[in-house]
């Protein structure tokens, strides 16, 4: 069991930050600056990840981390007002309209804020200046857009077609990487980056996720690979006062 990190409260409230993925579930405790004071803990996503199984797994993952005051969750799909609308990498039909925020709040006894996982990762890395874009390369492809630090309305770009009827998820996700190999996947990535630049006209693009380590293409000066740990550490930013209206 981890030591109780209560002494860290001199640095403000502690946030349990959770990153739900199609492959792994992750959690860590963050101080008010986003520094991790316990964790991260990781477990494989359950093979049959129905909502209750995932909630129970997240509670077990959080238990050894110690005490905390609030919870942030990044989820791989469309979420709105604490509910999951789509969860393509976990089984959309089981998750549709599942109140994940309230379910975790009831299970763990603390307030919960829920956001798309790419948006959480972005909050952990963006400079909060101009139009910034974040993509995550993992089980699928996550996408988020920010204007001067504020999340834009969510666009589920990962399920939009990019080539011959294939969606971004199918074209550049983990299954595609294993199917087509390193070199061809990178050629696909180059095509994706060009498409996103045309679509978004971003000032800066950040690339995270577990498969970012496989990138072998030359990146423009305004494109940066960032640590995957931001999927957890960005969780503290969900509690910034500037975002209160999103969760009211």
Secondary structure as UniProt FT lines:
FT   HELIX           5..11
FT   STRAND          15..20
FT   STRAND          24..30
FT   TURN            32..33
FT   STRAND          36..44
FT   HELIX           51..63
FT   TURN            64..65
FT   STRAND          70..75
FT   STRAND          79..80
FT   TURN            81..82
FT   STRAND          83..84
FT   TURN            88..90
FT   HELIX           92..95
FT   TURN            96..97
FT   HELIX           100..108
FT   STRAND          111..116
FT   HELIX           117..123
FT   TURN            124..125
FT   STRAND          131..137
FT   STRAND          141..147
FT   TURN            148..149
FT   STRAND          150..151
FT   HELIX           157..159
FT   STRAND          161..163
FT   TURN            164..165
FT   STRAND          166..167
FT   HELIX           168..172
FT   HELIX           174..180
FT   HELIX           182..200
FT   STRAND          204..208
FT   HELIX           210..214
FT   TURN            221..222
FT   STRAND          223..225
FT   TURN            228..229
FT   HELIX           230..233
FT   HELIX           234..239
FT   HELIX           241..247
//
